[in-house]
Amino acid sequence: YPNPFNDYATVEFENSENKEFKLTVFNLQGQLVKTIDNITISQLRIERNNLVNGMYFFQLLSENKIVSTGKLIIE
């Protein structure tokens, strides 16, 4: 949230065991456009930076398993 977002979005998830996560963001063509490694907190702020307007899909991974998926709309 917020979605759509202009400058940043926040992704929240359960991490009571302090596991390490990786967030990957893909464009509509399936190309990897952003990766954030070594996430150990339960709230992550995704900065827009150089992402252009459009829809993106994200995956939150732990131990090579997809834990969560979602979409981001940047306007």
mmCIF file of the N, C-alpha and C atoms, coordinates in Angstrom:
data_MODEL
# 
_entry.id   MODEL 
# 
loop_
_atom_site.group_PDB 
_atom_site.id 
_atom_site.type_symbol 
_atom_site.label_atom_id 
_atom_site.label_alt_id 
_atom_site.label_comp_id 
_atom_site.label_asym_id 
_atom_site.label_entity_id 
_atom_site.label_seq_id 
_atom_site.pdbx_PDB_ins_code 
_atom_site.Cartn_x 
_atom_site.Cartn_y 
_atom_site.Cartn_z 
_atom_site.occupancy 
_atom_site.B_iso_or_equiv 
_atom_site.pdbx_formal_charge 
_atom_site.auth_seq_id 
_atom_site.auth_comp_id 
_atom_site.auth_asym_id 
_atom_site.auth_atom_id 
_atom_site.pdbx_PDB_model_num 
ATOM 1   N N  . TYR A 1 1  ? 0.841  -1.159  0.000   1.00 0.00 ? 1  TYR A N  1 
ATOM 2   C CA . TYR A 1 1  ? 0.000  0.000   0.000   1.00 0.00 ? 1  TYR A CA 1 
ATOM 3   C C  . TYR A 1 1  ? 0.885  1.220   0.000   1.00 0.00 ? 1  TYR A C  1 
ATOM 4   N N  . PRO A 1 2  ? 0.582  2.375   -0.469  1.00 0.00 ? 2  PRO A N  1 
ATOM 5   C CA . PRO A 1 2  ? -0.629 2.588   -1.269  1.00 0.00 ? 2  PRO A CA 1 
ATOM 6   C C  . PRO A 1 2  ? -0.465 1.983   -2.660  1.00 0.00 ? 2  PRO A C  1 
ATOM 7   N N  . ASN A 1 3  ? -1.548 1.666   -3.280  1.00 0.00 ? 3  ASN A N  1 
ATOM 8   C CA . ASN A 1 3  ? -1.481 1.107   -4.617  1.00 0.00 ? 3  ASN A CA 1 
ATOM 9   C C  . ASN A 1 3  ? -2.644 1.705   -5.402  1.00 0.00 ? 3  ASN A C  1 
ATOM 10  N N  . PRO A 1 4  ? -2.488 2.524   -6.393  1.00 0.00 ? 4  PRO A N  1 
ATOM 11  C CA . PRO A 1 4  ? -1.202 2.865   -7.026  1.00 0.00 ? 4  PRO A CA 1 
ATOM 12  C C  . PRO A 1 4  ? -0.359 3.804   -6.167  1.00 0.00 ? 4  PRO A C  1 
ATOM 13  N N  . PHE A 1 5  ? 0.939  3.803   -6.449  1.00 0.00 ? 5  PHE A N  1 
ATOM 14  C CA . PHE A 1 5  ? 1.816  4.664   -5.677  1.00 0.00 ? 5  PHE A CA 1 
ATOM 15  C C  . PHE A 1 5  ? 2.665  5.531   -6.587  1.00 0.00 ? 5  PHE A C  1 
ATOM 16  N N  . ASN A 1 6  ? 3.157  6.630   -6.054  1.00 0.00 ? 6  ASN A N  1 
ATOM 17  C CA . ASN A 1 6  ? 3.990  7.554   -6.815  1.00 0.00 ? 6  ASN A CA 1 
ATOM 18  C C  . ASN A 1 6  ? 5.460  7.421   -6.464  1.00 0.00 ? 6  ASN A C  1 
ATOM 19  N N  . ASP A 1 7  ? 5.812  7.522   -5.193  1.00 0.00 ? 7  ASP A N  1 
ATOM 20  C CA . ASP A 1 7  ? 7.210  7.504   -4.787  1.00 0.00 ? 7  ASP A CA 1 
ATOM 21  C C  . ASP A 1 7  ? 7.646  6.205   -4.124  1.00 0.00 ? 7  ASP A C  1 
ATOM 22  N N  . TYR A 1 8  ? 6.760  5.580   -3.368  1.00 0.00 ? 8  TYR A N  1 
ATOM 23  C CA . TYR A 1 8  ? 7.100  4.331   -2.703  1.00 0.00 ? 8  TYR A CA 1 
ATOM 24  C C  . TYR A 1 8  ? 5.838  3.561   -2.338  1.00 0.00 ? 8  TYR A C  1 
ATOM 25  N N  . ALA A 1 9  ? 6.011  2.280   -2.061  1.00 0.00 ? 9  ALA A N  1 
ATOM 26  C CA . ALA A 1 9  ? 4.930  1.434   -1.566  1.00 0.00 ? 9  ALA A CA 1 
ATOM 27  C C  . ALA A 1 9  ? 5.498  0.601   -0.427  1.00 0.00 ? 9  ALA A C  1 
ATOM 28  N N  . THR A 1 10 ? 4.622  0.165   0.459   1.00 0.00 ? 10 THR A N  1 
ATOM 29  C CA . THR A 1 10 ? 5.039  -0.641  1.598   1.00 0.00 ? 10 THR A CA 1 
ATOM 30  C C  . THR A 1 10 ? 4.435  -2.032  1.475   1.00 0.00 ? 10 THR A C  1 
ATOM 31  N N  . VAL A 1 11 ? 5.277  -3.054  1.635   1.00 0.00 ? 11 VAL A N  1 
ATOM 32  C CA . VAL A 1 11 ? 4.829  -4.441  1.637   1.00 0.00 ? 11 VAL A CA 1 
ATOM 33  C C  . VAL A 1 11 ? 5.047  -4.969  3.049   1.00 0.00 ? 11 VAL A C  1 
ATOM 34  N N  . GLU A 1 12 ? 3.982  -5.476  3.663   1.00 0.00 ? 12 GLU A N  1 
ATOM 35  C CA . GLU A 1 12 ? 4.071  -6.044  5.006   1.00 0.00 ? 12 GLU A CA 1 
ATOM 36  C C  . GLU A 1 12 ? 3.814  -7.540  4.943   1.00 0.00 ? 12 GLU A C  1 
ATOM 37  N N  . PHE A 1 13 ? 4.531  -8.296  5.777   1.00 0.00 ? 13 PHE A N  1 
ATOM 38  C CA . PHE A 1 13 ? 4.383  -9.739  5.805   1.00 0.00 ? 13 PHE A CA 1 
ATOM 39  C C  . PHE A 1 13 ? 4.810  -10.252 7.169   1.00 0.00 ? 13 PHE A C  1 
ATOM 40  N N  . GLU A 1 14 ? 4.436  -11.473 7.466   1.00 0.00 ? 14 GLU A N  1 
ATOM 41  C CA . GLU A 1 14 ? 4.762  -12.107 8.743   1.00 0.00 ? 14 GLU A CA 1 
ATOM 42  C C  . GLU A 1 14 ? 6.193  -12.635 8.704   1.00 0.00 ? 14 GLU A C  1 
ATOM 43  N N  . ASN A 1 15 ? 6.984  -12.281 9.707   1.00 0.00 ? 15 ASN A N  1 
ATOM 44  C CA . ASN A 1 15 ? 8.353  -12.785 9.799   1.00 0.00 ? 15 ASN A CA 1 
ATOM 45  C C  . ASN A 1 15 ? 8.740  -12.941 11.265  1.00 0.00 ? 15 ASN A C  1 
ATOM 46  N N  . SER A 1 16 ? 7.952  -13.684 12.002  1.00 0.00 ? 16 SER A N  1 
ATOM 47  C CA . SER A 1 16 ? 8.190  -13.864 13.433  1.00 0.00 ? 16 SER A CA 1 
ATOM 48  C C  . SER A 1 16 ? 9.451  -14.684 13.712  1.00 0.00 ? 16 SER A C  1 
ATOM 49  N N  . GLU A 1 17 ? 9.912  -15.465 12.742  1.00 0.00 ? 17 GLU A N  1 
ATOM 50  C CA . GLU A 1 17 ? 11.113 -16.288 12.924  1.00 0.00 ? 17 GLU A CA 1 
ATOM 51  C C  . GLU A 1 17 ? 12.373 -15.594 12.415  1.00 0.00 ? 17 GLU A C  1 
ATOM 52  N N  . ASN A 1 18 ? 12.244 -14.334 11.983  1.00 0.00 ? 18 ASN A N  1 
ATOM 53  C CA . ASN A 1 18 ? 13.377 -13.564 11.451  1.00 0.00 ? 18 ASN A CA 1 
ATOM 54  C C  . ASN A 1 18 ? 14.102 -14.287 10.322  1.00 0.00 ? 18 ASN A C  1 
ATOM 55  N N  . LYS A 1 19 ? 13.325 -14.894 9.437   1.00 0.00 ? 19 LYS A N  1 
ATOM 56  C CA . LYS A 1 19 ? 13.911 -15.541 8.268   1.00 0.00 ? 19 LYS A CA 1 
ATOM 57  C C  . LYS A 1 19 ? 14.415 -14.473 7.308   1.00 0.00 ? 19 LYS A C  1 
ATOM 58  N N  . GLU A 1 20 ? 15.238 -14.899 6.369   1.00 0.00 ? 20 GLU A N  1 
ATOM 59  C CA . GLU A 1 20 ? 15.754 -13.992 5.347   1.00 0.00 ? 20 GLU A CA 1 
ATOM 60  C C  . GLU A 1 20 ? 14.912 -14.143 4.086   1.00 0.00 ? 20 GLU A C  1 
ATOM 61  N N  . PHE A 1 21 ? 14.465 -13.010 3.554   1.00 0.00 ? 21 PHE A N  1 
ATOM 62  C CA . PHE A 1 21 ? 13.625 -13.000 2.365   1.00 0.00 ? 21 PHE A CA 1 
ATOM 63  C C  . PHE A 1 21 ? 14.311 -12.245 1.231   1.00 0.00 ? 21 PHE A C  1 
ATOM 64  N N  . LYS A 1 22 ? 13.785 -12.476 0.036   1.00 0.00 ? 22 LYS A N  1 
ATOM 65  C CA . LYS A 1 22 ? 14.241 -11.762 -1.158  1.00 0.00 ? 22 LYS A CA 1 
ATOM 66  C C  . LYS A 1 22 ? 12.986 -11.294 -1.884  1.00 0.00 ? 22 LYS A C  1 
ATOM 67  N N  . LEU A 1 23 ? 12.974 -10.041 -2.309  1.00 0.00 ? 23 LEU A N  1 
ATOM 68  C CA . LEU A 1 23 ? 11.860 -9.496  -3.073  1.00 0.00 ? 23 LEU A CA 1 
ATOM 69  C C  . LEU A 1 23 ? 12.318 -9.283  -4.503  1.00 0.00 ? 23 LEU A C  1 
ATOM 70  N N  . THR A 1 24 ? 11.545 -9.797  -5.455  1.00 0.00 ? 24 THR A N  1 
ATOM 71  C CA . THR A 1 24 ? 11.831 -9.581  -6.869  1.00 0.00 ? 24 THR A CA 1 
ATOM 72  C C  . THR A 1 24 ? 10.638 -8.874  -7.504  1.00 0.00 ? 24 THR A C  1 
ATOM 73  N N  . VAL A 1 25 ? 10.915 -7.930  -8.391  1.00 0.00 ? 25 VAL A N  1 
ATOM 74  C CA . VAL A 1 25 ? 9.875  -7.172  -9.077  1.00 0.00 ? 25 VAL A CA 1 
ATOM 75  C C  . VAL A 1 25 ? 10.070 -7.364  -10.577 1.00 0.00 ? 25 VAL A C  1 
ATOM 76  N N  . PHE A 1 26 ? 8.979  -7.698  -11.277 1.00 0.00 ? 26 PHE A N  1 
ATOM 77  C CA . PHE A 1 26 ? 8.999  -7.961  -12.713 1.00 0.00 ? 26 PHE A CA 1 
ATOM 78  C C  . PHE A 1 26 ? 8.059  -7.015  -13.434 1.00 0.00 ? 26 PHE A C  1 
ATOM 79  N N  . ASN A 1 27 ? 8.406  -6.623  -14.665 1.00 0.00 ? 27 ASN A N  1 
ATOM 80  C CA . ASN A 1 27 ? 7.491  -5.833  -15.485 1.00 0.00 ? 27 ASN A CA 1 
ATOM 81  C C  . ASN A 1 27 ? 6.511  -6.770  -16.182 1.00 0.00 ? 27 ASN A C  1 
ATOM 82  N N  . LEU A 1 28 ? 5.617  -6.213  -16.992 1.00 0.00 ? 28 LEU A N  1 
ATOM 83  C CA . LEU A 1 28 ? 4.598  -7.031  -17.660 1.00 0.00 ? 28 LEU A CA 1 
ATOM 84  C C  . LEU A 1 28 ? 5.172  -8.013  -18.674 1.00 0.00 ? 28 LEU A C  1 
ATOM 85  N N  . GLN A 1 29 ? 6.382  -7.752  -19.143 1.00 0.00 ? 29 GLN A N  1 
ATOM 86  C CA . GLN A 1 29 ? 7.029  -8.673  -20.078 1.00 0.00 ? 29 GLN A CA 1 
ATOM 87  C C  . GLN A 1 29 ? 7.755  -9.798  -19.348 1.00 0.00 ? 29 GLN A C  1 
ATOM 88  N N  . GLY A 1 30 ? 7.697  -9.799  -18.017 1.00 0.00 ? 30 GLY A N  1 
ATOM 89  C CA . GLY A 1 30 ? 8.346  -10.842 -17.237 1.00 0.00 ? 30 GLY A CA 1 
ATOM 90  C C  . GLY A 1 30 ? 9.821  -10.583 -16.969 1.00 0.00 ? 30 GLY A C  1 
ATOM 91  N N  . GLN A 1 31 ? 10.287 -9.384  -17.305 1.00 0.00 ? 31 GLN A N  1 
ATOM 92  C CA . GLN A 1 31 ? 11.690 -9.043  -17.082 1.00 0.00 ? 31 GLN A CA 1 
ATOM 93  C C  . GLN A 1 31 ? 11.894 -8.593  -15.647 1.00 0.00 ? 31 GLN A C  1 
ATOM 94  N N  . LEU A 1 32 ? 12.951 -9.064  -15.035 1.00 0.00 ? 32 LEU A N  1 
ATOM 95  C CA . LEU A 1 32 ? 13.308 -8.670  -13.686 1.00 0.00 ? 32 LEU A CA 1 
ATOM 96  C C  . LEU A 1 32 ? 13.774 -7.218  -13.705 1.00 0.00 ? 32 LEU A C  1 
ATOM 97  N N  . VAL A 1 33 ? 13.147 -6.350  -12.907 1.00 0.00 ? 33 VAL A N  1 
ATOM 98  C CA . VAL A 1 33 ? 13.510 -4.933  -12.908 1.00 0.00 ? 33 VAL A CA 1 
ATOM 99  C C  . VAL A 1 33 ? 14.067 -4.465  -11.572 1.00 0.00 ? 33 VAL A C  1 
ATOM 100 N N  . LYS A 1 34 ? 13.861 -5.255  -10.516 1.00 0.00 ? 34 LYS A N  1 
ATOM 101 C CA . LYS A 1 34 ? 14.357 -4.838  -9.200  1.00 0.00 ? 34 LYS A CA 1 
ATOM 102 C C  . LYS A 1 34 ? 14.449 -6.060  -8.298  1.00 0.00 ? 34 LYS A C  1 
ATOM 103 N N  . THR A 1 35 ? 15.506 -6.113  -7.507  1.00 0.00 ? 35 THR A N  1 
ATOM 104 C CA . THR A 1 35 ? 15.692 -7.171  -6.520  1.00 0.00 ? 35 THR A CA 1 
ATOM 105 C C  . THR A 1 35 ? 16.153 -6.543  -5.218  1.00 0.00 ? 35 THR A C  1 
ATOM 106 N N  . ILE A 1 36 ? 15.576 -6.974  -4.126  1.00 0.00 ? 36 ILE A N  1 
ATOM 107 C CA . ILE A 1 36 ? 16.022 -6.551  -2.804  1.00 0.00 ? 36 ILE A CA 1 
ATOM 108 C C  . ILE A 1 36 ? 16.317 -7.825  -2.024  1.00 0.00 ? 36 ILE A C  1 
ATOM 109 N N  . ASP A 1 37 ? 17.565 -8.015  -1.651  1.00 0.00 ? 37 ASP A N  1 
ATOM 110 C CA . ASP A 1 37 ? 18.017 -9.219  -0.954  1.00 0.00 ? 37 ASP A CA 1 
ATOM 111 C C  . ASP A 1 37 ? 18.133 -8.987  0.547   1.00 0.00 ? 37 ASP A C  1 
ATOM 112 N N  . ASN A 1 38 ? 18.277 -10.083 1.272   1.00 0.00 ? 38 ASN A N  1 
ATOM 113 C CA . ASN A 1 38 ? 18.589 -10.074 2.704   1.00 0.00 ? 38 ASN A CA 1 
ATOM 114 C C  . ASN A 1 38 ? 17.582 -9.289  3.541   1.00 0.00 ? 38 ASN A C  1 
ATOM 115 N N  . ILE A 1 39 ? 16.302 -9.464  3.264   1.00 0.00 ? 39 ILE A N  1 
ATOM 116 C CA . ILE A 1 39 ? 15.249 -8.793  4.017   1.00 0.00 ? 39 ILE A CA 1 
ATOM 117 C C  . ILE A 1 39 ? 14.974 -9.621  5.274   1.00 0.00 ? 39 ILE A C  1 
ATOM 118 N N  . THR A 1 40 ? 15.112 -9.007  6.435   1.00 0.00 ? 40 THR A N  1 
ATOM 119 C CA . THR A 1 40 ? 14.844 -9.722  7.691   1.00 0.00 ? 40 THR A CA 1 
ATOM 120 C C  . THR A 1 40 ? 13.786 -9.015  8.528   1.00 0.00 ? 40 THR A C  1 
ATOM 121 N N  . ILE A 1 41 ? 13.261 -7.910  8.027   1.00 0.00 ? 41 ILE A N  1 
ATOM 122 C CA . ILE A 1 41 ? 12.203 -7.184  8.728   1.00 0.00 ? 41 ILE A CA 1 
ATOM 123 C C  . ILE A 1 41 ? 10.852 -7.595  8.165   1.00 0.00 ? 41 ILE A C  1 
ATOM 124 N N  . SER A 1 42 ? 9.759  -7.215  8.793   1.00 0.00 ? 42 SER A N  1 
ATOM 125 C CA . SER A 1 42 ? 8.436  -7.638  8.322   1.00 0.00 ? 42 SER A CA 1 
ATOM 126 C C  . SER A 1 42 ? 7.692  -6.539  7.574   1.00 0.00 ? 42 SER A C  1 
ATOM 127 N N  . GLN A 1 43 ? 8.347  -5.424  7.347   1.00 0.00 ? 43 GLN A N  1 
ATOM 128 C CA . GLN A 1 43 ? 7.756  -4.329  6.574   1.00 0.00 ? 43 GLN A CA 1 
ATOM 129 C C  . GLN A 1 43 ? 8.837  -3.772  5.665   1.00 0.00 ? 43 GLN A C  1 
ATOM 130 N N  . LEU A 1 44 ? 8.554  -3.727  4.383   1.00 0.00 ? 44 LEU A N  1 
ATOM 131 C CA . LEU A 1 44 ? 9.539  -3.302  3.405   1.00 0.00 ? 44 LEU A CA 1 
ATOM 132 C C  . LEU A 1 44 ? 9.003  -2.131  2.605   1.00 0.00 ? 44 LEU A C  1 
ATOM 133 N N  . ARG A 1 45 ? 9.804  -1.112  2.466   1.00 0.00 ? 45 ARG A N  1 
ATOM 134 C CA . ARG A 1 45 ? 9.432  0.066   1.668   1.00 0.00 ? 45 ARG A CA 1 
ATOM 135 C C  . ARG A 1 45 ? 10.096 -0.070  0.304   1.00 0.00 ? 45 ARG A C  1 
ATOM 136 N N  . ILE A 1 46 ? 9.280  -0.109  -0.739  1.00 0.00 ? 46 ILE A N  1 
ATOM 137 C CA . ILE A 1 46 ? 9.778  -0.222  -2.111  1.00 0.00 ? 46 ILE A CA 1 
ATOM 138 C C  . ILE A 1 46 ? 9.791  1.176   -2.714  1.00 0.00 ? 46 ILE A C  1 
ATOM 139 N N  . GLU A 1 47 ? 10.967 1.651   -3.039  1.00 0.00 ? 47 GLU A N  1 
ATOM 140 C CA . GLU A 1 47 ? 11.123 2.976   -3.642  1.00 0.00 ? 47 GLU A CA 1 
ATOM 141 C C  . GLU A 1 47 ? 10.900 2.881   -5.142  1.00 0.00 ? 47 GLU A C  1 
ATOM 142 N N  . ARG A 1 48 ? 10.289 3.896   -5.705  1.00 0.00 ? 48 ARG A N  1 
ATOM 143 C CA . ARG A 1 48 ? 10.027 3.932   -7.144  1.00 0.00 ? 48 ARG A CA 1 
ATOM 144 C C  . ARG A 1 48 ? 11.325 4.003   -7.941  1.00 0.00 ? 48 ARG A C  1 
ATOM 145 N N  . ASN A 1 49 ? 12.232 4.863   -7.515  1.00 0.00 ? 49 ASN A N  1 
ATOM 146 C CA . ASN A 1 49 ? 13.513 5.076   -8.197  1.00 0.00 ? 49 ASN A CA 1 
ATOM 147 C C  . ASN A 1 49 ? 13.323 5.209   -9.703  1.00 0.00 ? 49 ASN A C  1 
ATOM 148 N N  . ASN A 1 50 ? 13.857 4.293   -10.496 1.00 0.00 ? 50 ASN A N  1 
ATOM 149 C CA . ASN A 1 50 ? 13.815 4.421   -11.954 1.00 0.00 ? 50 ASN A CA 1 
ATOM 150 C C  . ASN A 1 50 ? 12.695 3.603   -12.603 1.00 0.00 ? 50 ASN A C  1 
ATOM 151 N N  . LEU A 1 51 ? 11.716 3.126   -11.833 1.00 0.00 ? 51 LEU A N  1 
ATOM 152 C CA . LEU A 1 51 ? 10.610 2.374   -12.425 1.00 0.00 ? 51 LEU A CA 1 
ATOM 153 C C  . LEU A 1 51 ? 9.653  3.336   -13.122 1.00 0.00 ? 51 LEU A C  1 
ATOM 154 N N  . VAL A 1 52 ? 9.339  3.046   -14.368 1.00 0.00 ? 52 VAL A N  1 
ATOM 155 C CA . VAL A 1 52 ? 8.431  3.898   -15.134 1.00 0.00 ? 52 VAL A CA 1 
ATOM 156 C C  . VAL A 1 52 ? 6.981  3.567   -14.775 1.00 0.00 ? 52 VAL A C  1 
ATOM 157 N N  . ASN A 1 53 ? 6.056  4.437   -15.167 1.00 0.00 ? 53 ASN A N  1 
ATOM 158 C CA . ASN A 1 53 ? 4.635  4.187   -14.918 1.00 0.00 ? 53 ASN A CA 1 
ATOM 159 C C  . ASN A 1 53 ? 4.229  2.849   -15.513 1.00 0.00 ? 53 ASN A C  1 
ATOM 160 N N  . GLY A 1 54 ? 3.368  2.149   -14.810 1.00 0.00 ? 54 GLY A N  1 
ATOM 161 C CA . GLY A 1 54 ? 2.870  0.883   -15.314 1.00 0.00 ? 54 GLY A CA 1 
ATOM 162 C C  . GLY A 1 54 ? 2.576  -0.095  -14.200 1.00 0.00 ? 54 GLY A C  1 
ATOM 163 N N  . MET A 1 55 ? 2.298  -1.336  -14.589 1.00 0.00 ? 55 MET A N  1 
ATOM 164 C CA . MET A 1 55 ? 2.003  -2.384  -13.626 1.00 0.00 ? 55 MET A CA 1 
ATOM 165 C C  . MET A 1 55 ? 3.218  -3.300  -13.497 1.00 0.00 ? 55 MET A C  1 
ATOM 166 N N  . TYR A 1 56 ? 3.475  -3.721  -12.266 1.00 0.00 ? 56 TYR A N  1 
ATOM 167 C CA . TYR A 1 56 ? 4.585  -4.615  -11.961 1.00 0.00 ? 56 TYR A CA 1 
ATOM 168 C C  . TYR A 1 56 ? 4.070  -5.723  -11.057 1.00 0.00 ? 56 TYR A C  1 
ATOM 169 N N  . PHE A 1 57 ? 4.723  -6.857  -11.124 1.00 0.00 ? 57 PHE A N  1 
ATOM 170 C CA . PHE A 1 57 ? 4.406  -7.979  -10.262 1.00 0.00 ? 57 PHE A CA 1 
ATOM 171 C C  . PHE A 1 57 ? 5.588  -8.215  -9.337  1.00 0.00 ? 57 PHE A C  1 
ATOM 172 N N  . PHE A 1 58 ? 5.297  -8.602  -8.095  1.00 0.00 ? 58 PHE A N  1 
ATOM 173 C CA . PHE A 1 58 ? 6.397  -8.893  -7.192  1.00 0.00 ? 58 PHE A CA 1 
ATOM 174 C C  . PHE A 1 58 ? 6.217  -10.267 -6.565  1.00 0.00 ? 58 PHE A C  1 
ATOM 175 N N  . GLN A 1 59 ? 7.351  -10.845 -6.176  1.00 0.00 ? 59 GLN A N  1 
ATOM 176 C CA . GLN A 1 59 ? 7.365  -12.108 -5.460  1.00 0.00 ? 59 GLN A CA 1 
ATOM 177 C C  . GLN A 1 59 ? 8.244  -11.933 -4.229  1.00 0.00 ? 59 GLN A C  1 
ATOM 178 N N  . LEU A 1 60 ? 7.785  -12.474 -3.135  1.00 0.00 ? 60 LEU A N  1 
ATOM 179 C CA . LEU A 1 60 ? 8.567  -12.512 -1.913  1.00 0.00 ? 60 LEU A CA 1 
ATOM 180 C C  . LEU A 1 60 ? 8.990  -13.963 -1.737  1.00 0.00 ? 60 LEU A C  1 
ATOM 181 N N  . LEU A 1 61 ? 10.295 -14.190 -1.694  1.00 0.00 ? 61 LEU A N  1 
ATOM 182 C CA . LEU A 1 61 ? 10.822 -15.549 -1.641  1.00 0.00 ? 61 LEU A CA 1 
ATOM 183 C C  . LEU A 1 61 ? 11.561 -15.802 -0.340  1.00 0.00 ? 61 LEU A C  1 
ATOM 184 N N  . SER A 1 62 ? 11.460 -17.041 0.156   1.00 0.00 ? 62 SER A N  1 
ATOM 185 C CA . SER A 1 62 ? 12.204 -17.492 1.326   1.00 0.00 ? 62 SER A CA 1 
ATOM 186 C C  . SER A 1 62 ? 12.653 -18.909 1.061   1.00 0.00 ? 62 SER A C  1 
ATOM 187 N N  . GLU A 1 63 ? 13.949 -19.143 1.193   1.00 0.00 ? 63 GLU A N  1 
ATOM 188 C CA . GLU A 1 63 ? 14.504 -20.480 0.976   1.00 0.00 ? 63 GLU A CA 1 
ATOM 189 C C  . GLU A 1 63 ? 14.043 -21.064 -0.362  1.00 0.00 ? 63 GLU A C  1 
ATOM 190 N N  . ASN A 1 64 ? 14.104 -20.258 -1.413  1.00 0.00 ? 64 ASN A N  1 
ATOM 191 C CA . ASN A 1 64 ? 13.730 -20.653 -2.774  1.00 0.00 ? 64 ASN A CA 1 
ATOM 192 C C  . ASN A 1 64 ? 12.262 -21.030 -2.927  1.00 0.00 ? 64 ASN A C  1 
ATOM 193 N N  . LYS A 1 65 ? 11.406 -20.610 -2.008  1.00 0.00 ? 65 LYS A N  1 
ATOM 194 C CA . LYS A 1 65 ? 9.968  -20.828 -2.114  1.00 0.00 ? 65 LYS A CA 1 
ATOM 195 C C  . LYS A 1 65 ? 9.282  -19.475 -2.234  1.00 0.00 ? 65 LYS A C  1 
ATOM 196 N N  . ILE A 1 66 ? 8.260  -19.414 -3.079  1.00 0.00 ? 66 ILE A N  1 
ATOM 197 C CA . ILE A 1 66 ? 7.470  -18.182 -3.201  1.00 0.00 ? 66 ILE A CA 1 
ATOM 198 C C  . ILE A 1 66 ? 6.527  -18.125 -2.005  1.00 0.00 ? 66 ILE A C  1 
ATOM 199 N N  . VAL A 1 67 ? 6.686  -17.090 -1.207  1.00 0.00 ? 67 VAL A N  1 
ATOM 200 C CA . VAL A 1 67 ? 5.879  -16.909 -0.010  1.00 0.00 ? 67 VAL A CA 1 
ATOM 201 C C  . VAL A 1 67 ? 4.678  -16.029 -0.293  1.00 0.00 ? 67 VAL A C  1 
ATOM 202 N N  . SER A 1 68 ? 4.858  -15.030 -1.151  1.00 0.00 ? 68 SER A N  1 
ATOM 203 C CA . SER A 1 68 ? 3.789  -14.087 -1.440  1.00 0.00 ? 68 SER A CA 1 
ATOM 204 C C  . SER A 1 68 ? 3.980  -13.510 -2.831  1.00 0.00 ? 68 SER A C  1 
ATOM 205 N N  . THR A 1 69 ? 2.882  -13.146 -3.462  1.00 0.00 ? 69 THR A N  1 
ATOM 206 C CA . THR A 1 69 ? 2.931  -12.463 -4.748  1.00 0.00 ? 69 THR A CA 1 
ATOM 207 C C  . THR A 1 69 ? 1.952  -11.295 -4.710  1.00 0.00 ? 69 THR A C  1 
ATOM 208 N N  . GLY A 1 70 ? 2.130  -10.367 -5.600  1.00 0.00 ? 70 GLY A N  1 
ATOM 209 C CA . GLY A 1 70 ? 1.227  -9.243  -5.669  1.00 0.00 ? 70 GLY A CA 1 
ATOM 210 C C  . GLY A 1 70 ? 1.543  -8.384  -6.867  1.00 0.00 ? 70 GLY A C  1 
ATOM 211 N N  . LYS A 1 71 ? 0.824  -7.283  -6.993  1.00 0.00 ? 71 LYS A N  1 
ATOM 212 C CA . LYS A 1 71 ? 1.095  -6.374  -8.090  1.00 0.00 ? 71 LYS A CA 1 
ATOM 213 C C  . LYS A 1 71 ? 1.181  -4.955  -7.560  1.00 0.00 ? 71 LYS A C  1 
ATOM 214 N N  . LEU A 1 72 ? 1.948  -4.155  -8.255  1.00 0.00 ? 72 LEU A N  1 
ATOM 215 C CA . LEU A 1 72 ? 2.132  -2.740  -7.940  1.00 0.00 ? 72 LEU A CA 1 
ATOM 216 C C  . LEU A 1 72 ? 1.760  -1.947  -9.163  1.00 0.00 ? 72 LEU A C  1 
ATOM 217 N N  . ILE A 1 73 ? 1.060  -0.849  -8.973  1.00 0.00 ? 73 ILE A N  1 
ATOM 218 C CA . ILE A 1 73 ? 0.718  0.033   -10.077 1.00 0.00 ? 73 ILE A CA 1 
ATOM 219 C C  . ILE A 1 73 ? 1.379  1.375   -9.788  1.00 0.00 ? 73 ILE A C  1 
ATOM 220 N N  . ILE A 1 74 ? 2.234  1.798   -10.702 1.00 0.00 ? 74 ILE A N  1 
ATOM 221 C CA . ILE A 1 74 ? 2.937  3.060   -10.534 1.00 0.00 ? 74 ILE A CA 1 
ATOM 222 C C  . ILE A 1 74 ? 2.343  4.082   -11.486 1.00 0.00 ? 74 ILE A C  1 
ATOM 223 N N  . GLU A 1 75 ? 1.938  5.230   -10.943 1.00 0.00 ? 75 GLU A N  1 
ATOM 224 C CA . GLU A 1 75 ? 1.372  6.290   -11.784 1.00 0.00 ? 75 GLU A CA 1 
ATOM 225 C C  . GLU A 1 75 ? 2.223  7.513   -11.720 1.00 0.00 ? 75 GLU A C  1 
# 
